[in-house]
Structures are given as structure tokens and as C-alpha cells.
Amino acid sequence: MVLMADSDVYVVWDDAVTGYNFGPSHPMHPLRLDLTAKLAMDFGLFDADNVHIHGIGEVEEDTLANLHDADFIAAVKKVGAGAELSDEEGKKYGIGTEDVPGFDNMHAASAMLFQGSVDSARAIISGDYRHAVNFTGGMHHAMPDHASGFCVYNDIAGAITEFLKAGYERIAYIDLDAHHGDGVEKFFWDDPRVLTVSMHESGKFLFPGSGFPADIGGLRAAASAANIALPPRTLDAEWLRAFDATIPAIIGGFEPQIIISQHGCDGHRSDPLTHMRLSVDAMRVATGWVRDLAAEYTDGKWLATGGGGYAIIDVVPRAWTNVLAISAGLDIDPGARIPGRWANYAQTKTGREAPLSMTDGFDGTFTRWSNGFDPESELDRAVMGTRKNLFPFFGLDAYFD
């Protein structure tokens, strides 16, 4: 099946990314990437005329070193070569922990994910593409000087830095992962050219314990960070209401020249690591909204990444295949059946039956914020916290806009 659409999209895929492997019992199993690529293939996306698949170019050590401390990179290389860090070094660099255990070729594998997003940014900067997708990236917890939360090198920060180097002055980052995008926020906390927006489960209940409504950026960059911290067990309609109530207005006030998004799908009700109650359908709707925001404000310039997501057969492949399809303008009908070849492959690899279709049954309906604020709603109170902290900076009224 060959699909047809108008706009070209740069897509990163290289089988070698499955070398980013913390071991068979770790939640971030590389099979989730393999299954995503194969599902996209079986839906015909890799064969579409406007989808251009690119392997990852040679890792540029200098580019990586511009963002991450030399001592930290040296520690990652040391572990990847089979050496052990002292307890003090492991704690300092975040390596050898339960979240980030060491593995062979750790530096090379981690740097590939980083380079994939750098390459994607350059594809957009070149003018050859308006859309790019690196679902192998999205390592939003990685810090300048240490690994964190399954993330070693911060590919999103790498992509943002490429746009800054190219002269972009207003870069918007939208993070839809269930965990706060703390690493990206940290990199650009004091940079008014970069707006980081993270909609996540409240840090009161979930790693990394940060990302509260009052966290709005550094002293030199007030209103450069937006955090929408949602209560546990947030449902589809509530999640979409929170997005509708905050992100379009904040993006509109900032007027970005490029949108970068992270589509971690660990907010799904099947995910083992969070307390959210979302479906792939709500995620599909939100991805479409991100595309629409890019069309409205950036002339379509949009770079999408993957991120978290640990239901590796039921959720991740469907969620990220939708991201790729939507970026290419080849949206997949929610009721579409899962291709039989992929289902058989997934069952062979996991011993579990695959989902039957691309939907979880949610029809996308929700109550828009414009219908009114409900002070009795825990969700609405959380959203209002973000609106009160951010909206005045953009000339907006937290109650009426």
C-alpha cells in the first residue's frame, strides 16, 4: 500500500537505535522502537511519496559536547566500554542506577538518539522539509551533567540548540509525556528565546517531582516555562480540556517560529509507570492539535519526537505511528484494523496478543474551557494555577480568555 499526501516529512529510522538497551527487564525496552517502525511500515507510511526515511548520520562529538559536560560524557564512554564507576561517580553522573543502568556501547547508542534529533532540526532549517519525526528521541529528562529517568543525552535540547544557532528567536517546545520535561526546561530556564510547555502528572505524585504551575522560568526569562501539573487518574476528556485551556493561548501569545513536541505515551491507562488514564485516541487528537498550531504560527515547521511509554505492544507503536501519520497528513482512521502481519510479529516477539485496531474507543469529545471554570473540579483548579501564573505575561485574563 502506497499512501499519497502533499507535504514532505523527514523521518528518522535506523535499526541500530535498538542498541539503546538497558536490559530485558528494564521498562524502556528497545522493542518498542522496532514495533513502531514495523507498524508504520505495515500501514504503508514508509512507502508514502512524501515520507522520507533517513538513517542517523555520524555522531558529532563536538555538537554533543556543546550541551553536555565533558566529564559526564567521559563517564558514559567509560561505562559503555565495560569499566565500572565508583559509587561516588555513579551517583554524580546518574549512571549505574536502577533507572539508568550501564550497558555496552552506551555512549554510541545514546549519541545516536541525540544525533537523530539534531539531523531532524537541520532538515527543517535547510528548507527542504517543514515536518520531521524522530520517534526514537524524546529523552527529556537528561541533564547537562548527568543522566536521569532513562535518559542519557538530551536530543531535544540538541535540536533546539540547532534552531538557535540558525537564528531562530522564538522556539516553542510542547511536552505531552506524563512526566515533567525537566531536562529540557533546565537547559533553557534562563533563555527567553525558548518556551517550554509541559503537561504532565503532578510532581506531587510522580517522578521527577517537579514542574509546578509557579515554575515559569528564570529571572532573565520570565514566562519562558509553562507547567500544567494534572492530578493522577486524569481521563481523556479532562486531559484534552487541560490542553485546550492552556497550550493554544500560550503558544499564541509567544508566536513561535518553530514547534518541537515530545509525544511520550506513558499517560496511557495501560502504562505501568504512571497514574494517568488516557487512550491512544486522546493522544491522536492532541497530536493533531500540535500540527494545527504549527500550521497557524510557524508556517508548518514542526519537529516531533517520541519519549516515554512502556506498554510496548498495546500503546507505543499505535501512538507513534499516529504521530508519523499525522505529521505526513496521512491520518489513520481510528477504526482501522491492525495489520495481520504486524500482529503476528508482535505476538512472536512478546508472547502477547496485539491490539485489534488503532482505537481504544474514545470519540474525542470533551468540554471546552470556554464553557466555564468549575472551582469544584480538581482538574480545573490545576489548570487555573497555570493560567494565573502565565496568562498575565501574554496580556491574557486567566478567567475570561
C-alpha atoms as one frame of an Amber mdcrd trajectory, in Angstrom:
protein
   0.000   0.000   0.000   1.429   3.375  -1.058  -0.162   6.457   0.525  -0.244
   9.896  -1.047  -0.110  13.354   0.550   1.227  16.827  -0.125   3.797  17.888
   2.480   7.129  16.116   2.838   8.251  14.795   6.217  11.752  13.835   7.330
  11.617  10.609   9.393  14.478   9.144  11.387  14.783   5.386  11.445  17.818
   3.183  11.884  17.725  -0.380  13.233  20.862   0.437  15.213  18.856   2.597
  17.652  17.720  -0.611  19.318  21.210  -0.710  20.789  19.900   1.776  23.373
  19.141  -1.146  25.645  19.156  -1.133  29.436  18.433  -4.848  29.572  15.467
  -7.243  29.208  13.766  -6.298  32.471  14.025  -2.529  32.048  10.780  -0.669
  31.153  12.410   1.192  28.250  12.822  -1.889  26.087  14.101  -1.200  22.563
  11.446  -3.489  21.107   9.022  -0.579  21.395  11.003   1.249  18.690  11.206
  -1.806  16.438   7.462  -2.436  16.777   6.681   1.209  15.990   8.768   1.174
  12.813   7.223  -2.084  11.636   3.669  -0.926  12.317   4.317   2.273  10.378
   5.713   0.162   7.547   2.701  -2.139   7.511   0.359   0.855   7.326   2.283
   1.951   4.238   3.724   5.087   5.789   7.354   4.307   4.999   6.378   3.859
   1.331   4.371   7.083   1.039   5.665   9.515  -1.577   6.044  12.348   0.936
   7.692  10.328   3.739  11.475  10.288   3.517  13.252   7.800   5.773  16.748
   8.756   6.888  19.311   6.849   8.856  21.241   8.671  11.538  24.352  10.493
  10.401  27.736  10.195  12.024  27.592  11.307  15.627  29.150  14.740  16.052
  31.024  14.664  19.331  31.537  18.440  19.300  27.800  19.075  18.990  27.128
  16.766  21.897  29.896  18.374  23.963  28.321  21.816  23.477  25.413  20.651
  25.620  26.755  18.010  27.987  29.715  18.317  30.348  32.924  16.661  29.208
  33.315  14.713  32.453  29.825  13.305  32.131  30.385  12.217  28.528  33.663
  10.603  29.579  31.833   8.668  32.298  29.245   7.400  29.790  32.027   6.281
  27.453  33.832   4.575  30.324  30.770   2.554  31.301  29.996   1.709  27.684
  33.489   0.284  27.311  32.882  -2.115  30.174  34.532  -0.221  33.035  32.823
   0.486  36.333  32.305   3.822  38.006  32.901   4.334  41.686  29.803   4.740
  43.844  30.533   8.446  44.046  30.879   8.766  40.266  27.727   6.737  39.648
  25.727   8.989  41.935  27.226  12.138  40.415  26.565  11.139  36.799  23.314
   9.200  37.301  24.741   6.022  35.791  24.546   2.555  37.275  21.224   3.287
  38.938  18.026   1.285  38.610  16.736   3.896  36.155  19.930   4.198  34.100
  21.980   1.023  34.341  25.127   0.846  32.268  25.292  -1.211  29.058  27.730
  -1.983  26.264  28.359   0.865  23.819  26.289   3.166  25.987  27.784   6.346
  24.579  27.399   5.385  20.929  23.790   4.242  21.361  22.781   7.291  23.388
  24.510   9.664  20.997  22.615   8.148  18.054  19.291   9.229  19.538  20.745
  12.694  20.137  22.076  12.953  16.586  18.735  11.865  15.141  17.004  14.940
  16.534  19.903  17.220  15.551  19.656  15.876  11.998  15.886  16.421  12.051
  16.298  20.041  13.102  18.784  20.627  10.309  16.389  19.106   7.779  13.815
  21.760   8.704  16.395  24.548   8.855  17.529  23.648   5.340  14.080  24.449
   3.985  13.719  21.027   2.391  11.176  19.903   4.993   8.591  21.542   7.209
   7.873  18.426   9.280  10.300  15.976  10.879   9.766  12.992  13.177  12.298
  11.247  15.387  10.232   8.823  17.450  13.469   7.260  18.716  14.253  10.506
  20.560  12.468  12.484  23.233  14.995  11.980  26.048  13.616  14.912  28.013
  14.994  14.075  31.481  18.693  14.122  30.528  20.555  16.924  32.274  23.699
  18.811  31.200  25.874  16.943  33.693  24.049  13.685  34.450  21.655  11.043
  33.185  18.162  10.797  34.649  14.894   8.962  34.175  16.061   6.507  31.477
  17.608   9.408  29.522  21.345   9.840  28.892  21.746  12.648  26.328  19.094
  15.281  25.696  18.307  15.131  21.980  15.509  17.707  22.301  17.930  20.256
  23.735  20.234  19.368  20.848  17.512  20.120  18.300  16.533  23.383  20.000
  20.172  24.474  20.036  20.391  23.870  16.290  17.456  26.216  15.724  19.061
  28.833  17.973  22.313  28.571  16.037  20.368  29.049  12.817  18.971  32.343
  14.105  15.535  31.322  15.330  14.440  33.684  18.096  11.153  32.105  19.265
  11.202  28.335  19.719   8.267  26.574  21.391   8.605  23.144  22.952   5.440
  21.184  23.851   5.886  18.118  26.085   2.919  15.729  26.354   4.686  12.980
  28.303   3.103  12.027  31.636   6.373  13.017  33.332   7.557  16.612  33.611
  10.021  17.608  30.890  12.541  18.754  33.472  15.736  18.311  31.472  14.658
  20.464  28.547  13.321  23.068  30.949  16.649  23.073  32.810  18.684  23.679
  29.655  16.639  26.743  28.661  15.375  28.022  32.021  17.005  31.425  31.534
  16.644  31.735  27.757  13.697  33.941  26.706  14.002  32.665  23.129  12.769
  29.210  24.169   9.314  28.499  25.583   8.994  25.105  27.273   5.455  23.840
  27.867   4.975  20.612  29.813   1.595  18.977  30.504   2.149  16.118  32.923
   1.009  14.293  36.026   1.747  16.430  39.059   5.183  16.065  40.565   3.467
  15.558  43.915   2.748  12.026  42.781   5.234  11.152  40.037   8.897  11.350
  39.054  10.729  13.715  38.751   8.792  15.586  41.425   8.932  18.933  39.646
   7.033  21.066  37.148   4.544  23.068  39.207   2.422  25.997  37.954   4.590
  28.606  39.695   7.677  27.373  37.813   7.636  29.868  34.959  11.290  30.385
  34.011  14.393  32.070  35.328  14.945  35.676  36.300  16.136  36.540  32.799
  13.297  34.682  31.104  10.015  35.094  32.960   7.129  33.215  31.310   9.525
  31.061  29.298   8.307  27.908  31.082   4.724  26.716  31.388   3.796  23.750
  33.569   0.362  22.156  33.560   0.501  19.732  36.501  -2.511  17.412  36.366
  -4.000  15.192  39.067  -3.498  11.425  38.941  -6.167   9.417  37.118  -6.853
  12.242  34.667  -9.157  10.952  31.937  -9.186  11.635  28.186 -11.794  14.395
  28.203 -10.110  16.118  31.153  -6.665  15.901  29.525  -7.935  17.426  26.298
  -9.737  20.114  28.311  -6.460  20.969  30.043  -4.674  21.225  26.682  -7.461
  23.365  25.228  -7.417  25.658  28.276  -3.710  26.437  28.210  -1.488  25.442
  25.326  -3.134  27.230  22.359  -3.299  30.539  24.242   0.293  30.304  25.494
   1.593  29.347  22.056  -0.436  32.153  20.506   0.987  34.665  22.957   4.535
  33.533  22.245   4.139  33.346  18.431   6.858  30.766  17.766   8.823  30.295
  14.575   9.146  26.537  15.146   7.351  23.992  17.333   9.135  20.972  18.768
   6.952  18.394  20.508   7.539  15.348  22.670   4.892  12.616  22.467   5.639
  10.353  25.374   2.654   7.997  25.608   3.141   6.844  29.195  -0.045   8.633
  30.239  -1.992   5.729  28.768  -4.212   3.795  31.165  -2.237   0.626  30.370
   1.154   2.111  31.174   2.810   0.554  34.231   4.678   3.660  35.422   2.109
   6.465  35.738  -1.352   7.023  37.164  -2.996   8.725  34.188  -5.988   7.188
  32.404  -5.567   8.208  28.774  -6.220   6.437  25.480  -4.384   6.448  22.175
  -7.387   8.354  20.840  -6.827  11.374  23.090  -3.146  11.305  22.160  -4.078
  11.246  18.469  -6.356  14.263  18.924  -3.653  16.207  20.783  -1.084  15.410
  18.099  -3.442  16.815  15.501  -3.778  19.969  17.572   0.012  20.362  17.688
   0.091  20.067  13.904  -2.633  22.723  13.682  -0.687  25.074  15.960   2.363
  24.677  13.738   0.263  25.406  10.679  -1.122  28.550  12.325   2.047  30.014
  13.820   5.167  28.543  12.199   4.223  28.036   8.554   4.022  24.346   9.429
   7.530  23.989  10.842   7.250  21.147  13.355   9.638  18.556  14.771   8.037
  15.677  16.702   9.840  13.188  18.937   8.874  10.110  20.912   9.651   9.851
  24.625   8.278   7.725  27.439   5.865   4.865  27.004   6.232   1.405  28.484
   3.221  -0.553  27.249   5.391  -1.692  24.384   2.860  -3.624  22.302  -0.540
  -2.154  23.207   0.303   1.549  23.185   3.678   2.783  21.947   3.528   1.513
  18.343  -0.001   2.793  17.814   0.647   6.180  19.432   3.815   6.910  17.483
   2.539   5.507  14.200  -0.224   8.084  14.583   2.366  10.828  15.196   4.144
   9.893  11.983   0.894   9.621  10.014  -0.413  12.970  11.267   2.883  14.705
  10.521   2.647  13.414   6.951  -1.006  14.384   6.519  -1.894  10.701   6.218
  -4.066  10.381   9.310  -5.103   6.803  10.014  -8.777   6.113  10.661  -9.121
   5.234  14.361 -11.188   2.203  13.438  -8.522   0.822  11.117  -7.641  -2.784
  11.837  -4.130  -3.614  12.936  -2.315  -5.298  10.023  -2.184  -9.056  10.486
   1.493  -9.349   9.655   2.397  -6.874  12.401   0.098  -8.566  14.909   1.768
 -11.902  14.247   5.241 -10.384  14.547   4.370  -8.619  17.796   2.927 -11.801
  19.285   6.004 -13.768  18.262   8.266 -11.208  19.921   6.271 -10.724  23.124
   4.088 -13.781  23.555   1.069 -11.489  23.852  -1.822 -10.762  21.556  -1.708
  -7.438  19.759  -4.493  -4.837  19.899  -7.126  -5.303  17.223  -7.413  -1.734
  15.939  -5.990   1.784  16.171  -8.626   2.946  18.640  -9.337   2.459  22.334
 -12.913   3.586  21.808 -12.756   7.241  22.888 -14.599   9.515  20.451 -12.623
  12.686  21.252 -15.432  14.638  22.917 -14.666  16.976  25.799 -15.969  20.184
  27.358 -14.063  23.236  26.188 -12.689  25.637  28.768 -14.679  28.448  27.181
 -17.809  26.815  28.631 -16.675  27.933  32.069 -14.350  27.236  35.002 -15.567
  24.791  37.657 -13.896  25.589  41.004 -15.132  22.244  42.398 -13.138  20.319
  39.790  -9.630  19.210  40.788  -8.646  19.279  37.125  -9.940  22.820  36.626
  -8.176  24.068  39.739  -4.903  22.613  38.467  -5.384  24.247  35.086  -6.299
  27.575  36.659  -2.995  27.521  38.541  -1.137  27.543  35.241  -3.381  30.179
  33.722  -2.976  32.534  36.690   0.799  32.222  36.628   1.327  32.565  32.869
  -1.554  34.356  31.187  -0.841  37.882  32.503   2.590  37.808  30.828   0.841
  37.401  27.473  -1.814  40.031  28.127  -4.475  37.393  28.798  -7.087  37.147
  31.539  -6.873  33.846  33.454 -10.640  33.729  33.943 -12.049  35.026  30.685
  -9.558  34.371  27.851
